[in-house]
């Protein structure tokens, strides 16, 4: 199943720069691992925002939730998930 996901990151203003950098480094490694495994085939930054749109591939809703809740930045995110379905006009 494919899922379209929007993630908005909201780090707290009082978070130490070093703590934020450490979380972001672990987040990058986690996300790149999912990308290399084919679970996170697309990620696009939203211009001017600390946000992204991503496409995930998951076997089920539970796997999708597990991947998202495993993100180190998960506690600081607002996330919306939209399951995708094939459009009848899609030629692929």
C-alpha angles and dihedrals in degrees: 000000000000122000129193109215131188116198123191114189118213110181114187115258092232095054112121115248090236092052092049091049092050093050091047091051092053090044091053092051092047093049094046090051090054090047092052090050090053093245094113105037098165136032125170127179119231105235114249094007137088087240141101143195114222139178116220130190114214135163092226145349091272093057090048090052092047092053093048096044088050091063109111089222092050094107089056098046138095104208132188120190125198119187110222127223129190113269114229091232094052110115094197 
